[in-house]
């Protein structure tokens, strides 16, 4: 999975880095806003019964989406418009699993980005815990017995999710209209 999504993951990391989202509090807030809005889109995936049965046996209930819950409990005030996309979550187990992979990837990335950032919002960005959850998730994915076609579909879904995240992020960093 990592190899098949490497290009999309590298593209989003380069895009985020190019905007220097941790340079100041306003930029941190824009990144967090984009992240929150993406999580509102993907939230139903975390409640997908089939995915929970397939993957979440390795996580305690507390660990599942703990960062997501922290973000959702924090009221974020920005001057950004609410972003609405026509994109809907895919149906089917493999596409949703691909979106979950992408969501966990960007969640881990945000955690690592904010760990040592003075301008970061007041959220517990526990890099160590996030890293162990990400590793456990990837290990569980590696244990799945998928055909080559299924792996391709999973990777395509993850890349589509990363492109959607990129859309939220780029919109948050567009020059603001007066």
C-alpha positions in Angstrom: 0.0 0.0 0.0 2.8 2.4 0.9 4.5 1.9 -2.5 1.2 2.3 -4.4 0.3 5.5 -2.7 3.8 7.0 -2.4 3.4 9.5 -5.2 0.1 10.9 -3.8 1.5 11.0 -0.3 4.6 12.8 -1.4 2.6 15.3 -3.4 0.4 16.2 -0.4 3.3 16.5 1.9 5.1 18.8 -0.6 1.9 20.9 -1.0 1.5 21.3 2.7 5.2 22.1 3.2 5.1 24.7 0.5 2.5 26.7 2.4 4.5 26.7 5.7 1.4 26.0 7.8 3.2 26.1 11.1 4.9 29.5 10.4 2.3 31.4 12.6 -0.9 30.9 14.4 -3.1 32.0 11.5 -1.5 29.4 9.2 -1.9 26.7 11.9 -5.5 27.7 12.2 -6.1 27.3 8.5 -4.5 23.9 8.4 -6.5 22.8 11.4 -9.7 24.1 9.7 -9.0 22.2 6.5 -8.3 19.1 8.6 -11.5 19.4 10.6 -13.6 19.9 7.5 -12.0 16.8 5.9 -12.7 14.8 9.1 -16.4 15.9 9.0 -16.5 14.3 5.5 -14.9 11.0 6.6 -16.4 10.7 10.0 -18.9 7.9 8.9 -16.0 5.7 8.0 -15.0 5.4 11.6 -18.5 4.1 12.4 -18.5 1.6 9.6 -19.3 -1.7 11.3 -17.5 -3.9 8.7 -14.3 -1.8 9.0 -14.4 -2.0 12.8 -14.8 -5.8 12.6 -12.0 -6.1 10.1 -9.4 -3.7 11.5 -10.1 -2.2 14.9 -9.6 -5.3 17.0 -6.0 -4.1 17.5 -7.2 -0.7 18.9 -9.0 0.1 22.1 -12.1 2.1 21.8 -10.2 5.0 23.4 -7.5 4.9 20.6 -9.9 4.8 17.7 -10.1 8.2 16.3 -8.9 9.8 19.5 -7.3 12.6 17.6 -10.5 13.0 15.5 -12.5 13.4 18.7 -10.1 16.0 20.0 -10.4 18.0 16.9 -14.2 17.7 16.8 -14.5 18.8 20.4 -12.4 22.0 19.8 -14.3 24.9 18.5 -12.2 26.4 15.7 -12.9 30.0 14.7 -11.4 31.2 11.5 -12.3 33.6 8.8 -12.5 30.8 6.3 -15.7 29.9 4.6 -17.1 26.4 5.3 -15.9 24.2 2.5 -18.5 22.1 0.8 -17.5 19.5 -1.8 -19.8 17.5 -4.0 -17.5 14.5 -3.2 -19.2 11.8 -1.3 -17.7 8.9 0.6 -17.4 5.8 -1.5 -19.5 2.7 -0.8 -17.9 -0.7 -0.4 -15.4 -2.0 2.0 -12.2 -1.6 0.0 -12.8 2.0 -1.1 -13.7 3.0 2.5 -10.6 1.2 3.7 -8.5 3.2 1.2 -10.1 6.4 2.6 -9.4 5.3 6.1 -5.7 4.7 5.2 -5.4 8.2 3.7 -7.2 9.7 6.7 -4.9 8.0 9.2 -1.9 9.1 7.1 -2.9 12.8 7.1 -3.8 12.6 10.8 -0.3 11.2 11.6 1.3 13.8 9.5 -0.6 16.7 11.2 0.4 15.2 14.6 4.0 15.1 13.6 3.9 18.6 12.2 2.3 20.2 15.3 4.4 18.3 18.0 7.1 21.0 18.3 5.2 24.0 16.8 4.8 26.9 19.2 2.0 28.3 17.1 0.1 25.1 17.2 -3.4 25.0 18.8 -3.8 23.7 22.3 -4.4 20.0 21.5 -2.5 17.1 22.9 -0.5 16.1 19.8 1.0 12.9 21.3 3.4 11.9 18.6 4.4 8.7 20.3 0.8 7.4 20.7 -0.1 8.5 17.2 2.9 6.7 15.8 2.0 3.4 17.5 -1.6 3.6 16.3 -0.4 4.4 12.7 2.0 1.4 12.8 -0.6 -0.9 14.2 -3.1 0.2 11.5 -0.5 -0.4 8.8 0.4 -3.8 10.3 -3.2 -4.8 10.3 -3.6 -3.8 6.6 -0.5 -5.8 5.7 -2.2 -8.9 7.2 -5.2 -8.7 4.9 -5.1 -11.2 2.1 -6.0 -9.1 -1.0 -5.7 -9.8 -4.7 -3.6 -7.6 -6.8 -6.8 -6.0 -8.2 -8.1 -5.4 -4.7 -4.8 -3.8 -3.7 -5.0 -1.5 -6.7 -8.5 -0.5 -5.9 -7.6 0.2 -2.3 -4.6 2.3 -3.4 -6.8 4.2 -5.9 -9.3 5.0 -3.2 -6.6 6.2 -0.9 -5.2 8.4 -3.6 -8.7 9.9 -4.2 -9.0 10.6 -0.5 -5.6 12.3 -0.5 -6.7 14.4 -3.5 -9.8 15.4 -1.6 -7.8 16.4 1.4 -5.5 18.4 -0.9 -8.6 20.2 -2.1 -9.6 21.2 1.4 -6.1 22.3 2.2 -5.6 24.3 -0.9 -8.9 26.1 -0.4 -8.0 27.0 3.1 -4.8 28.6 1.9 -6.2 30.5 -1.1 -5.8 34.2 -0.8 -8.8 35.6 1.2 -11.2 37.8 -0.7 -11.8 41.2 0.9 
